């Protein structure tokens, strides 16, 4: 099985002890491609550096809503400069997070989100969206930028919102959460969702799928997401892996 982990944070401190070894091991585990998104300027720089060192790793640059305090015009200029790198294929992860009470104010999160959507449109790059307990506000921002295409990473919204996003031309991506016992809503969305709109990811080092939940996640587990989607849709796991690999390559503009 050849797979594309379209969202993994190898810039995370969880990989400080063995980052290069873990990344080097991925081809032998069937992981053909990895996309590492940034969450702030430092992690965006690290994502670009890792993409320079491994031919199968690509990067996205952006500021996560939980990390957007202090976002200003200088931040935008730094992101614009990073995005000029040929292995940067998206702006992200960006969006809204209303879960953590100590996050920056919601109005400021929305302002930063709009600004990064405008940057993506300027640069003709897709976006990677983080939406946690902010479904309607997130969708409203997306609708304000009809020229921007993107993916909702770790999709947690409703089937109704999924239908709206598909109509807008967007992709939805799923993590190891789909293997959990309480994943009924996600499985309902997957059952309906056209295969050409699905991508798979780990969100490493987080959201480790069953039966490894509780341990550090890495891209070697992304096949378990493909296998779960295959069960829901009554498909061959190899076919799900092939389609989601091609979906990711098309979305991020990766040839070959």
C-alpha angles and dihedrals in degrees: 000000000000114000142179116220097205097188125033130142106218087158087072120114087236086079097046092109100050110005097134094044092050093049093045090054096056102088091058088053092056096258104141100175139014129193115203113196124199126234098192137358095281095050090043089055090049091050090055091047092052090048089055091054100046122046092211096051121089130181143223123197127211149108120268117224091244090056100041100102107123094021108155144144091293089057090053091051091050091050091048090053093048091047090060089073110107093232094055105100105169147016109248170236093337135141141084134317118187095164100085111065093206093057118116114283115287095241090054091048089054092048091052091045092053091048093052092046088054090050091051091051091049091051095040090236128140120240134232111218128211110197117174117169090330100094101141097040090047092051091049091055091048091052090053090064106049094165093060119087123196154144130258102225118215089006111219102162131109129280088248092057090045089057090051092050093048089051088053089053098253132144128230124212130201135206138194087290087088088069093058123102093241094053095105095122094050092048090051089054092047091050090057100035118103111244092237089065098053129098128173131220145161103218082216132229085028137059097032111194126238131302089031098045112145094035128094112281126226137171092270087078098054091094088070089064090051091049092051092050089049091054092050093049098037092240138134109267089226089058092049089050091049095048095045090047090054091044090054094046091050093046095049095037096243115159128207 
